[in-house]
Amino acid sequence: MTRWLLKSEPNEFSIDDLKQKTIEPWDGIRNYQARNFIRQMQPGELAFFYHSSCKEVGIIGIVEIAGTYYEDPLAVDKNSPYFDKKALDSNPWSAIDVRFSSKFSSVLTLATLKKLALKDQRLADFALLKKGNRLSVMPVSDDQWQCIMENIAP
């Protein structure tokens, strides 16, 4: 089973928003590599929920993939900030539903993850920590998942 990391700006969509709604689409992705990762996701797989572009950047909880991917309806919604005129002819963008699983008692910050990577080889190839990586959807290996879970505050 593959595991994932999904990034969202909390002022746009936070883990608390998802907790309140239980299941929501993960949509608005306009990067082909991230889109391709969405297309690989399977129901029941888990993902870290990562808050970006905020005061405390980092992993805040876990979500579950709640279905299979589908065409992103925001791509063809002319009122959406994620509208893509080219998608009116052939919608290349995908979305997937996610379900709230858990929220951590504190954020595992990016700074903490970077420090941890210096001590733990399991995070050596973690895509999130690669310079210049701005993907909002990325795979997480079993070793990376285990390492991160071992460092979540109780």
Order of alpha helices (4+ residues) and beta strands (2+ residues): beta-alpha-beta-alpha-beta-beta-beta-beta-alpha-beta-alpha
